[in-house]
Amino acid sequence: MVAFGEHLKANIAPEFGPDAYIKYQELDDIIQKLSETAPSGPDLQNRQVSMTVPTQTDSRGLAVSAETITEEEFLRKMDIELAKVEKFTLQKVSELRTKIEDVEASATTNDMDKADEIANDFLRLEKYVNINFMGCHKILKKHDKNLPAMPCKAFYVSRMHAQAWVRGDYSDLVVRLSHIYSSLRDDHVAEVNNDQQSFLRSTTKYWVKTEDVSRVKYYVLRHLPVFLQKTSTGESDSQFTNSVYLDNDQLELYHGRLEKSPGAIALRLRWYGNGNPKLVFVERKTHNDKWTGEVSVKERFTVDESEVQSVLTNTYPIAEKKKAMLAKGKSQKECDEWETLVREITQVCVSKQLVPTCRTQCMRTAFQIPFDATVRISLDTNLCMISERGYDLNNMKTWFRNPEWILQPQEITRFPHAVLEIKLELKGGNMTAPKWVGDLQNSGLIYECHKYSKYCHGTAVLLPEDVRSVPYWVDDVTLRESIIASGGRRILMEPGEGPAPGANAIYDHLLPFGDQDNDRSQTAVGRTYVSVAASKGITGNQANVGNVPVGFDLGGGATVNAILGDDIDIDDDQDEEEGCCGWVFPFCSRYNQYAANVVAPTSFQKIEPKMFFANERTFLHWLHYAVVLSSIAAAVLSMSEVPGEEWRQWYAMALLPISLAFCLYALHIFLWRQDQIKNRIPARWDDPMGPLILGSVVVAVLAINFFTQLYALAKAGIEEGSL
């Protein structure tokens, strides 16, 4: 394990120089000297002093003031270092703003390189802030450990969070860069297109570590602009978003969404912006399985905040609102569809006795070209879930918790990662995602969490006694502390305890960072084809068989990780053995060329129930052809006793082991593909070599049989004199 002092030296940016960073070694030396002299702390119980009593002494009877190094020296040095880092950070931010102004004032083709340079400078500055922030945490922790009589970490950590270099929100730089990139790309607002075409829609959710949020933002900015809502001020790249989810006492909607029951719905009330809601979106999401030919849909309508109560109590004036819509020029079809949606939602609220259950809060950054739904990306940061149970609803007049109420620890849970959502809507002849989307998915900075739901997570954590089942991702090791802090320990798997019957008993590899018994929080590098092995503890050269760098290009041909460095040391001593099947059947190996070169569009393959049956049918077809070969062998063997035809016996005896080999081969392929489907391995699931081998053997067998029969007929004809 590398000491932090060495880690700090290795990650000093040449552009900044060592003087810009905290003097970690000097602070450490002060702590060592103080721990050697062991000064005693003040008497905290004594509230009186005397001006004639001698000064306080240490354990050796020496006056504390006579020591060469005192606690005051450490505190003074700490204050100087914090002020230095804050001043340097603000100075660099000011320089970046000046550079952005220069780029905004010009309009040349070289501005793309300048914008990339600004983005790289900001990411480099963010790393500078993070490494100094970590250094302060570590040196304060060491201080309190070596000098327990004079703890100061809690005070300084609170102080750092109040300083501009830690709490400062510089996302306005993201918005301005977004405008620059958009103008350089010459983005055009797409026209509203209502044509009915065939679409391929997909939504995938990922977790993003806090330290990687800016890297992901700046990569997306190079391809999509920040989509600001009308209520946004434009000063930030994100917008405060609240969503109140409705459910009943049995949590019927929660369990339906968790189990992905056909037709399962989720109802929520969403509003944007700070303060109390004014315009509220009433949204319904309906789940449908793709393999049935149907797609999941999201429908919504807007109401004023004062009308939410009437929606929840089924007293909303639908007829009057529809009449007003017709008067404003809306078509009859639009009004009928709106009426159907509103009636269904208001009726289900009453029939299922739905009440506010859980609220999600986040700062949402949206990336999209207006009216172009080909690629839409959202990034939710500062994500938390709040319980909406335990207060008087006042006949639905109060439908969300008053922000002024003090939240208890069991009423709120904070999600430790950002959540990235990529929505694709591909149409026409091009059904493949843009290359830059694939590069982002394969960057190693985002971690796919299959079917992640903020509502399901918040409900399971905040209402642990009411849920019958919990989502699989709660066992992820990085979520454990936040779940325990919110009083949800009972839903967790304890260390050393085997997984309960459910998803994690089979799909434990779906956890982005592993569980307590298989902690991958330090080795996981994102759910990509490069990290399939890494997710199982395999790292090093084998895991990078495709020779594809982790990270994405941010201009200049260098990857983000190459610019910023890698803060995680990877242990290369955990490689697994390939096994005999890897070299006997190389196309079944997870390190084969097919798995390396043919990459799934997302980190884990999508599966349908019929794929298991297709695998079984393929297995039976293989057995059928093995039986055909054995039947040919049996028929030839039955005629092998004819005088002069002894060669037939050897021919038949050669075919029998070949047919047996095909049975074993078919069994191996069946089991291998079944494992690939079950684990959703992002590689080819077909067998490119088997059909060629089988076809070649069948052709060879039939050809040999044909030519031998032809030879026998020719020989008989010669003997009879007919030839």
C-alpha positions in Angstrom: 0.0 0.0 0.0 1.6 3.3 -1.1 1.7 5.9 1.6 -0.3 9.0 0.8 2.8 11.2 0.9 4.3 9.2 -2.0 0.9 9.2 -3.7 0.8 13.0 -3.5 4.2 13.5 -4.9 3.4 11.1 -7.8 0.3 13.0 -8.7 1.5 16.6 -8.6 0.6 18.3 -11.9 3.7 19.8 -13.6 1.6 22.8 -14.6 0.9 23.6 -10.9 4.1 22.7 -9.2 4.6 21.2 -5.7 4.2 24.6 -3.9 0.5 24.7 -4.8 -0.2 21.5 -2.9 -0.5 21.1 0.9 2.7 20.5 2.7 1.7 17.0 3.8 5.1 15.9 5.0 5.7 19.1 7.1 2.3 18.6 8.8 3.2 15.0 9.4 6.5 15.9 10.9 4.8 18.2 13.4 2.4 15.5 14.4 5.4 13.1 14.9 7.2 15.6 17.2 4.1 16.4 19.1 3.4 12.7 19.7 7.0 12.2 21.0 6.6 15.0 23.5 3.1 13.9 24.4 1.7 17.2 25.6 -1.3 16.9 27.9 -4.6 18.4 27.0 -6.3 21.1 29.0 -8.6 20.3 32.0 -12.0 20.5 30.3 -13.9 20.3 33.6 -12.2 23.3 35.4 -14.1 26.5 34.8 -11.9 28.7 37.0 -8.3 30.0 36.5 -5.7 31.8 38.7 -3.3 34.4 37.4 -0.7 33.2 39.9 -0.7 29.4 39.3 2.3 28.2 37.3 1.8 27.2 33.6 0.6 23.8 32.6 3.3 21.1 32.3 3.6 17.9 30.3 4.3 14.4 31.7 8.0 15.3 32.3 7.1 18.4 34.3 8.2 20.8 31.5 6.0 23.8 30.8 4.0 23.3 27.6 5.0 26.8 26.4 8.6 25.9 26.6 8.3 23.2 24.0 9.8 23.9 20.6 6.8 22.5 18.8 3.3 23.1 20.1 -0.2 22.2 19.0 -0.6 25.8 18.0 2.1 25.4 15.4 0.1 22.5 13.7 -3.1 24.5 13.8 -1.4 27.6 12.4 0.2 25.5 9.6 -3.1 23.9 8.8 -4.8 27.3 8.4 -2.1 28.5 6.1 -2.4 25.4 3.9 -6.1 25.6 3.6 -6.0 29.3 2.7 -3.3 28.6 0.1 -5.3 25.9 -1.6 -8.5 28.0 -1.6 -6.6 31.0 -3.1 -5.0 28.9 -5.8 -8.3 27.2 -6.7 -10.2 30.5 -7.0 -7.3 32.0 -9.1 -7.4 29.1 -11.5 -11.2 29.3 -11.8 -10.9 33.0 -12.6 -8.3 32.2 -15.3 -10.6 29.6 -16.8 -13.5 32.1 -17.0 -11.2 34.5 -18.8 -10.2 31.8 -21.3 -13.9 31.0 -21.9 -14.7 34.7 -22.5 -11.9 34.8 -25.1 -13.3 31.8 -26.9 -16.8 33.2 -26.8 -15.7 36.4 -28.3 -14.0 34.7 -31.3 -15.4 32.4 -33.9 -12.5 30.4 -35.5 -12.1 26.7 -36.3 -9.3 26.5 -33.7 -11.8 27.2 -30.9 -12.6 23.4 -30.6 -9.0 22.8 -29.5 -9.2 25.8 -27.1 -12.5 24.5 -25.6 -10.9 21.0 -25.2 -7.9 22.7 -23.5 -10.3 24.5 -21.1 -12.1 21.3 -20.3 -8.8 19.5 -19.6 -7.6 22.4 -17.4 -10.8 22.2 -15.3 -10.5 18.4 -14.9 -6.9 18.9 -13.8 -8.0 21.5 -11.3 -10.7 19.2 -10.0 -8.1 16.5 -9.4 -5.9 19.1 -7.6 -8.9 19.9 -5.3 -9.6 16.3 -4.7 -6.1 15.3 -3.8 -5.7 18.2 -1.4 -9.1 17.5 0.1 -8.0 13.9 0.7 -4.7 15.0 2.1 -6.4 17.2 4.6 -8.7 14.3 5.7 -5.8 12.0 6.1 -3.5 14.3 8.0 -6.3 15.3 10.4 -7.2 11.7 10.9 -3.5 11.0 11.7 -3.5 14.0 14.1 -6.5 12.7 16.1 -5.1 9.2 16.2 -1.7 10.2 17.5 -3.0 13.1 19.7 -6.4 11.9 21.1 -6.3 14.5 23.8 -6.6 17.3 21.3 -8.9 16.2 18.4 -9.5 18.7 15.7 -10.7 16.7 12.6 -14.4 17.4 13.0 -13.8 21.2 13.3 -11.6 21.4 10.2 -13.7 19.1 8.1 -16.7 21.3 8.8 -14.6 24.4 8.1 -13.4 23.0 4.7 -17.0 22.3 3.6 -17.7 25.9 4.2 -14.8 27.2 2.1 -15.2 28.1 -1.6 -12.7 25.6 -2.9 -14.8 22.7 -1.5 -18.4 23.9 -1.6 -18.1 26.1 -4.6 -20.4 25.3 -7.6 -18.6 26.1 -10.8 -21.0 24.4 -13.1 -21.6 27.7 -14.9 -18.4 26.8 -16.7 -20.1 23.6 -18.0 -23.1 25.7 -19.3 -20.8 28.1 -21.1 -18.7 25.4 -22.6 -21.8 23.7 -23.7 -22.8 26.7 -25.7 -19.4 26.9 -27.2 -19.4 23.3 -28.3 -22.9 23.6 -29.6 -22.0 26.6 -31.8 -18.9 24.9 -33.1 -20.9 21.8 -34.0 -23.5 24.0 -35.6 -26.3 22.3 -33.8 -29.8 22.9 -35.2 -33.0 22.5 -33.3 -34.7 19.5 -34.8 -38.2 19.8 -36.2 -41.0 18.1 -34.4 -41.6 14.9 -36.3 -44.8 12.9 -35.8 -44.2 10.4 -38.5 -44.9 6.8 -37.5 -41.7 4.9 -38.0 -40.1 1.8 -36.6 -38.1 2.8 -33.5 -35.5 1.0 -31.4 -35.8 2.5 -27.9 -33.5 1.6 -25.0 -32.8 3.0 -21.6 -29.8 2.1 -19.5 -28.8 3.4 -16.1 -25.3 3.6 -14.7 -23.7 4.6 -11.4 -20.9 7.3 -11.6 -18.4 7.9 -8.8 -18.4 11.4 -7.5 -14.8 12.0 -8.6 -15.7 11.0 -12.2 -18.8 13.2 -12.6 -16.9 16.1 -14.2 -15.1 13.8 -16.6 -18.3 12.3 -17.8 -19.9 15.7 -18.1 -17.2 17.1 -20.3 -17.2 14.1 -22.5 -20.9 14.4 -23.1 -20.6 18.1 -23.7 -18.5 17.5 -26.8 -21.4 15.8 -28.4 -24.6 17.1 -26.8 -25.6 20.5 -25.4 -26.9 21.1 -21.9 -30.7 21.1 -22.1 -31.9 23.8 -19.8 -35.5 23.8 -18.6 -37.6 26.9 -19.1 -37.6 27.5 -15.3 -33.8 27.3 -15.1 -31.8 30.5 -14.6 -29.0 29.3 -16.8 -26.4 29.9 -14.1 -26.0 26.2 -13.4 -25.9 23.1 -15.5 -28.3 21.3 -13.2 -31.8 21.8 -11.9 -33.4 20.9 -8.6 -35.8 18.0 -9.2 -38.4 16.5 -6.9 -40.5 13.4 -7.5 -43.2 12.2 -5.0 -44.1 8.5 -5.6 -47.6 7.2 -4.7 -48.3 3.8 -3.3 -50.7 2.1 -0.8 -50.1 0.4 2.6 -49.3 -2.9 0.9 -46.8 -1.2 -1.4 -48.5 -2.8 -4.3 -46.9 -0.5 -6.9 -43.5 -1.0 -5.4 -43.6 -4.8 -5.6 -45.1 -4.7 -9.1 -42.3 -2.5 -10.3 -39.6 -4.5 -8.5 -40.9 -7.8 -9.9 -41.4 -6.3 -13.3 -44.9 -7.7 -13.5 -46.6 -7.1 -16.9 -48.6 -3.9 -16.8 -47.0 -2.7 -13.5 -47.4 1.0 -13.0 -45.6 3.7 -11.1 -47.3 7.1 -10.3 -45.4 10.2 -9.3 -45.8 13.9 -8.9 -42.8 15.8 -10.2 -41.8 19.4 -10.2 -38.6 21.4 -11.0 -36.9 24.3 -9.4 -36.3 25.5 -5.9 -39.0 26.5 -3.4 -42.6 25.2 -3.3 -44.0 23.6 -6.5 -46.1 25.7 -8.9 -46.4 23.5 -12.0 -46.7 19.8 -11.2 -46.3 16.9 -13.7 -48.5 13.9 -13.0 -46.7 11.0 -14.5 -47.6 7.3 -15.0 -45.0 4.7 -16.1 -46.3 1.4 -17.4 -43.9 -1.6 -17.6 -44.2 -4.1 -20.5 -41.8 -6.8 -21.5 -40.1 -6.2 -24.8 -40.2 -9.8 -25.8 -44.0 -9.7 -25.9 -43.9 -7.1 -28.7 -45.0 -4.2 -26.4 -42.9 -1.4 -25.0 -42.9 0.4 -21.7 -44.5 3.8 -21.9 -44.5 7.0 -19.8 -47.5 9.4 -20.0 -48.1 12.6 -18.1 -50.1 15.7 -17.9 -49.6 19.0 -16.0 -51.7 20.6 -13.2 -51.3 23.5 -10.9 -50.1 22.8 -7.4 -53.6 23.8 -6.0 -55.2 21.1 -8.2 -53.1 18.1 -6.9 -55.5 17.4 -4.1 -58.4 17.0 -6.6 -56.3 14.6 -8.7 -55.5 12.4 -5.7 -59.1 12.4 -4.5 -60.7 11.9 -7.9 -62.5 15.3 -7.9 -60.6 16.9 -10.7 -62.9 18.8 -13.1 -62.0 16.7 -16.2 -65.0 17.9 -18.3 -64.3 21.6 -17.7 -60.6 21.2 -18.5 -61.4 19.3 -21.7 -63.8 22.0 -22.8 -61.2 24.6 -22.2 -58.6 22.7 -24.2 -61.0 22.4 -27.2 -61.6 26.2 -26.9 -57.8 26.8 -27.2 -57.6 24.9 -30.5 -56.6 21.4 -29.3 -57.7 18.6 -31.6 -60.5 16.3 -30.5 -58.1 13.3 -30.6 -55.6 15.0 -28.3 -58.4 15.9 -25.9 -59.8 12.4 -25.9 -56.4 10.9 -25.2 -55.8 13.4 -22.4 -59.2 12.7 -20.9 -58.6 8.9 -20.9 -55.2 9.3 -19.2 -56.5 11.7 -16.5 -59.5 9.5 -15.7 -57.4 6.3 -15.5 -54.9 8.0 -13.1 -57.5 9.7 -10.9 -59.5 6.5 -10.6 -56.5 4.3 -9.8 -55.5 6.8 -7.0 -58.8 6.2 -5.3 -59.4 2.5 -6.1 -55.9 1.5 -4.9 -55.9 4.0 -2.0 -52.6 5.5 -3.1 -50.9 8.0 -0.8 -47.5 9.8 -1.0 -44.9 7.2 0.0 -41.4 8.2 -1.1 -39.8 11.3 -2.5 -36.6 11.5 -4.6 -34.5 14.7 -4.7 -31.6 15.4 -7.0 -29.8 18.0 -9.1 -30.4 16.9 -12.7 -28.2 17.8 -15.6 -29.9 17.0 -19.0 -28.1 16.7 -22.3 -30.1 16.8 -25.5 -30.5 18.6 -28.8 -34.0 20.2 -28.6 -36.7 18.0 -30.2 -34.1 15.4 -31.2 -34.6 12.2 -29.1 -32.0 10.1 -30.8 -29.7 10.4 -27.8 -30.8 11.8 -24.5 -28.6 11.7 -21.4 -29.4 12.8 -17.8 -27.1 12.9 -14.8 -28.5 13.0 -11.3 -26.2 14.2 -8.5 -26.8 14.9 -4.8 -29.4 12.2 -4.9 -31.4 11.4 -1.8 -34.7 9.7 -1.0 -37.1 11.0 1.7 -39.9 9.1 3.4 -43.4 10.6 2.8 -45.0 8.5 5.5 -45.7 9.5 9.1 -47.5 12.9 8.9 -51.1 14.0 8.5 -52.1 14.2 4.8 -55.1 16.4 5.7 -57.3 14.8 3.0 -54.4 15.0 0.5 -54.1 18.7 0.9 -50.6 18.0 2.2 -49.0 15.7 -0.3 -45.3 16.3 0.4 -43.2 16.8 3.5 -42.7 20.4 4.6 -39.1 21.4 3.8 -38.9 23.2 7.2 -39.6 20.0 9.1 -36.5 18.4 10.6 -35.7 15.0 9.1 -34.8 12.1 11.3 -32.0 9.8 10.1 -34.5 7.0 9.3 -36.5 9.4 7.2 -33.8 10.2 4.6 -31.1 8.2 2.8 -28.4 9.7 0.6 -27.2 7.8 -2.4 -23.4 7.8 -2.6 -23.1 7.8 -6.4 -24.4 9.9 -9.3 -26.9 8.2 -11.6 -26.4 8.4 -15.4 -29.2 7.5 -17.7 -28.7 7.0 -21.4 -31.9 7.0 -23.6 -31.6 6.0 -27.3 -34.3 6.2 -29.9 -32.9 4.8 -33.1 -35.0 4.8 -36.3 -34.8 4.2 -40.0 -32.1 2.1 -41.5 -29.5 3.0 -38.8 -30.2 1.0 -35.7 -26.8 1.3 -34.1 -25.9 3.8 -31.4 -23.5 6.6 -32.3 -19.8 5.7 -31.8 -19.3 8.3 -29.0 -22.1 6.7 -27.0 -20.3 3.3 -27.2 -17.0 5.0 -26.2 -18.7 6.4 -23.1 -20.2 3.1 -22.2 -16.8 1.4 -22.6 -14.9 4.2 -20.9 -14.6 2.4 -17.6 -16.0 5.4 -15.7 -19.7 4.4 -15.6 -21.0 1.2 -13.9 -24.2 -0.3 -15.2 -26.8 -1.2 -12.7 -29.4 -3.3 -14.5 -33.0 -1.9 -14.0 -32.0 0.5 -11.2 -34.9 2.4 -9.7 -34.6 5.4 -7.3 -38.1 4.7 -6.0 -37.5 1.1 -5.3 -34.2 1.9 -3.6 -35.7 4.6 -1.4 -38.8 2.6 -0.4 -36.7 -0.5 0.5 -34.3 1.5 2.6 -36.8 3.8 4.4 -39.6 1.3 4.8 -37.7 -2.0 5.6 -40.5 -3.5 7.7 -43.1 -3.0 5.0 -41.4 -4.6 2.0 -41.6 -8.3 1.2 -38.6 -8.2 -1.2 -35.8 -5.8 -1.9 -33.8 -4.9 -5.1 -30.6 -6.9 -5.7 -28.3 -3.8 -5.7 -28.8 -3.1 -2.0 -26.1 -5.7 -1.2 -23.5 -3.6 -3.1 -20.7 -2.8 -0.8 -20.6 0.9 -1.6 -24.2 1.4 -0.5 -23.9 -0.4 2.9 -22.9 2.6 5.0 -25.7 4.9 3.7 -28.3 2.1 4.2 -27.2 1.5 7.8 -27.2 5.2 8.5 -30.9 5.3 7.5 -31.9 2.4 9.6 -32.2 -0.2 6.9 -29.7 -2.8 8.2 -32.3 -5.5 8.2 -32.5 -5.6 4.4 -28.7 -6.2 4.1 -26.8 -9.4 3.8 -24.4 -9.7 6.7 -20.7 -10.5 6.2 -20.1 -14.2 5.9 -23.8 -14.9 5.3 -24.7 -16.6 2.1 -27.1 -14.7 -0.3 -30.7 -15.3 0.3 -32.7 -17.0 -2.4 -33.2 -14.5 -5.1 -31.3 -12.5 -7.8 -28.0 -12.3 -6.0 -27.7 -16.0 -5.5 -27.3 -16.3 -9.3 -26.5 -12.8 -10.6 -24.0 -11.6 -8.0 -21.9 -10.3 -10.8 -24.5 -7.7 -11.5 -23.5 -5.7 -8.4 -21.2 -2.9 -9.8 -18.8 -3.1 -6.8 -19.5 -6.5 -5.3 -20.9 -7.5 -1.9 -19.3 -7.8 1.5 -17.7 -11.2 0.7 -16.5 -10.1 -2.8 -15.5 -6.4 -2.4 -14.6 -5.0 -5.8 -14.8 -1.3 -4.9 -11.1 -0.9 -5.4 -10.7 -3.0 -8.6 -13.9 -2.4 -10.5 -13.3 -0.2 -13.6 -16.7 0.1 -15.1 -19.0 -2.4 -16.7 -17.4 -2.8 -20.1 -16.1 -5.7 -22.2 -12.6 -4.8 -20.8 -13.8 -5.2 -17.3 -15.8 -8.4 -17.5 -12.8 -10.2 -16.1 -12.0 -7.4 -13.6 -15.5 -7.7 -12.2 -14.6 -11.2 -11.2 -11.3 -10.2 -9.7 -9.2 -10.7 -12.8 -7.0 -7.8 -13.8 -3.8 -7.1 -15.7 -3.0 -7.8 -19.3 -5.5 -10.7 -19.7 -8.4 -8.4 -18.9 -7.2 -5.9 -21.6 -7.0 -8.5 -24.3 -8.7 -6.1 -26.7 -5.9 -3.5 -26.2 -8.6 -0.8 -25.8 -7.6 1.9 -23.3 -9.9 2.6 -20.3 -11.1 6.2 -20.7 -12.3 8.3 -23.6 -10.8 10.8 -25.9 -11.3 14.4 -24.9 -9.4 15.9 -27.7 -5.7 15.8 -28.7 -5.8 12.0 -28.9 -5.2 11.5 -25.2 -7.7 9.8 -22.9 -9.1 11.5 -19.8 -7.5 8.9 -17.6 -4.2 9.5 -19.3 -4.5 13.2 -18.6 -5.6 12.9 -15.0 -3.7 9.7 -14.0 -5.0 6.7 -12.2 -5.6 6.9 -8.5 -6.2 3.2 -7.9 -3.5 0.6 -7.7 -4.5 -2.7 -9.3 -3.3 -6.0 -8.0 -2.2 -8.3 -10.9 -1.8 -11.5 -8.8 -5.4 -12.7 -9.0 -5.6 -14.1 -12.5 -7.7 -17.2 -12.9 -6.7 -20.3 -14.8 -8.1 -20.6 -18.3 -8.9 -24.3 -18.0 -8.8 -27.0 -20.6 -12.0 -25.8 -22.4 -10.2 -22.6 -23.3 -7.7 -24.3 -25.5 -9.7 -27.3 -26.6 -12.6 -24.9 -27.7 -10.9 -21.5 -28.0 -14.1 -19.8 -29.2 -15.7 -20.7 -25.8 -13.0 -18.9 -23.9 -13.8 -15.5 -22.3 -10.4 -14.2 -23.7 -11.1 -15.2 -27.3 -11.0 -12.8 -30.2 -14.7 -12.8 -30.7 -15.3 -11.6 -27.2 -12.7 -8.9 -27.6 -13.7 -7.6 -31.0 -17.4 -7.9 -31.0 -18.7 -5.7 -28.2 -22.3 -5.5 -26.9 -23.8 -2.0 -27.3 -24.4 -1.9 -23.5 -22.4 -3.5 -20.7 -24.7 -6.4 -20.2 -26.7 -8.2 -22.9 -30.5 -8.1 -22.9 -32.1 -11.5 -22.8 -35.6 -12.8 -23.4 -37.2 -16.0 -22.1 -37.2 -17.6 -25.6 -33.4 -17.6 -25.7 -33.3 -20.4 -23.2 -35.6 -22.5 -25.3 -33.7 -21.6 -28.5 -30.5 -22.9 -26.7 -32.3 -26.2 -25.9 -33.6 -26.6 -29.5 -30.1 -26.0 -30.8 -28.8 -28.7 -28.5 -31.4 -31.2 -29.7 -30.5 -30.4 -33.3 -26.9 -31.2 -32.6 -27.9 -34.5 -31.0 -30.1 -35.3 -34.1 -27.1 -35.0 -36.4 -25.0 -37.0 -34.1 -27.6 -39.8 -34.3 -27.6 -39.4 -38.1 -23.9 -40.1 -38.1 -24.2 -43.1 -35.8 -27.1 -44.4 -38.0 -24.9 -44.2 -41.0 -22.1 -46.0 -39.1 -24.6 -48.8 -38.0 -25.8 -49.3 -41.5 -22.3 -49.5 -42.9 -21.3 -51.9 -40.1 -24.2 -54.2 -40.9 -22.8 -54.7 -44.4 -19.2 -55.1 -43.3 -19.3 -58.9 -43.3 -19.7 -59.1 -47.1 -16.6 -60.8 -48.5 -14.1 -58.3 -49.9 -15.8 -55.4 -48.0 -13.8 -55.6 -44.8 -12.9 -51.9 -45.1 -16.5 -51.1 -44.3 -15.9 -52.2 -40.7 -13.1 -49.8 -40.2 -15.1 -47.0 -41.8 -18.1 -47.7 -39.5 -15.9 -47.9 -36.4 -14.3 -44.6 -37.2 -17.8 -42.9 -37.5 -19.1 -44.2 -34.1 -16.6 -42.2 -31.9 -17.1 -39.2 -34.1 -20.8 -39.2 -33.5 -20.1 -39.7 -29.7 -17.7 -36.8 -29.8 -20.4 -34.6 -31.4 -22.8 -35.5 -28.5 -20.2 -34.4 -26.0 -19.4 -31.3 -28.0 -23.1 -30.4 -28.2 -23.4 -30.9 -24.4 -20.5 -28.6 -23.8 -21.8 -25.9 -26.1 -25.2 -26.1 -24.5 -23.8 -25.7 -21.0 -21.4 -22.9 -22.1 -24.1 -20.9 -23.9 -26.5 -21.4 -20.9 -23.9 -19.8 -18.7 -23.4 -17.0 -21.1 -27.1 -16.2 -21.2 -27.5 -16.5 -17.5 -24.6 -14.2 -16.7 -25.4 -11.8 -19.6 -21.8 -11.9 -20.7 -21.1 -9.1 -23.2 -19.7 -11.3 -26.0 -20.9 -13.5 -28.9 -23.2 -16.3 -27.8 -23.2 -18.1 -31.1 -20.8 -20.9 -32.1 -18.9 -19.8 -35.2 -16.8 -23.0 -35.5 -19.2 -25.8 -34.6 -21.5 -25.7 -37.7 -18.4 -25.6 -40.0 -16.9 -28.6 -38.2 -20.2 -30.6 -38.3 -20.9 -29.7 -41.9 -17.4 -30.6 -43.0 -17.6 -34.0 -41.2 -21.0 -34.8 -42.7 -19.8 -33.8 -46.2 -16.7 -35.9 -45.7 -18.6 -38.9 -44.5 -21.1 -38.8 -47.4 -18.4 -38.1 -49.9 -16.4 -41.1 -48.7 -19.5 -43.3 -48.7 -20.4 -42.1 -52.3 -16.9 -42.6 -53.8 -16.5 -46.1 -52.1 -19.9 -47.1 -53.5 -18.9 -45.7 -56.9 -15.7 -47.6 -56.7 -17.5 -50.8 -55.8 -19.9 -50.5 -58.7 -17.1 -49.7 -61.1 -15.1 -52.7 -59.9 -18.2 -55.0 -60.2 -18.8 -53.7 -63.7 -15.2 -54.4 -64.7 -15.4 -57.9 -63.4 -18.6 -58.6 -65.2 -17.2 -57.1 -68.4 -19.9 -54.4 -68.6 -17.3 -51.7 -68.2 
